[in-house]
């Protein structure tokens, strides 16, 4: 876990919600969700191509 991820997790716990934490840290909420997802192995930069018809 990086220092930024720790800061995000701590702020979410302190503020009580991801929305309030994002406002407190002045970051976009999707950014917070992405950092949380990286801890769980999600949110990797994958290329999603549409399935052929």
C-alpha positions in Angstrom: 0.0 0.0 0.0 1.4 3.4 -1.0 1.3 6.4 1.2 -1.4 8.0 -1.0 -3.6 4.9 -0.7 -3.1 4.9 3.1 -4.0 8.6 3.2 -7.2 8.0 1.1 -8.2 5.0 3.4 -7.6 7.1 6.5 -9.6 10.0 5.2 -12.5 7.8 4.2 -12.5 6.3 7.7 -12.3 9.8 9.3 -14.9 11.4 7.0 -17.3 8.5 7.0 -17.8 8.3 3.2 -15.9 8.3 -0.1 -17.7 11.4 -1.3 -16.7 13.4 1.8 -13.2 12.1 1.7 -12.8 13.1 -2.0 -14.1 16.6 -1.2 -11.7 16.9 1.8 -8.7 15.8 -0.3 -9.8 17.8 -3.3 -9.7 14.9 -5.7 -12.3 13.4 -7.9 -14.4 10.6 -6.5 -13.5 8.2 -9.4 -9.8 8.8 -8.5 -10.5 7.6 -5.0 -12.4 4.6 -6.2 -9.6 3.7 -8.5 -7.0 3.8 -5.7 -9.3 1.6 -3.6 -9.6 -0.8 -6.5 -5.9 -1.1 -7.0 -5.6 -2.4 -3.5 -8.0 -5.2 -4.5 -6.3 -5.8 -7.8 -8.8 -4.0 -9.9 -8.6 -0.8 -11.9 -5.6 -1.8 -14.0 -5.1 -0.1 -17.3 -6.7 -2.7 -19.6 -7.8 -2.1 -23.2 -11.4 -3.1 -23.7 -12.3 -3.9 -27.2 -15.8 -4.6 -28.4 -16.6 -8.1 -29.3 -16.8 -8.9 -33.0 -20.2 -9.1 -34.5 
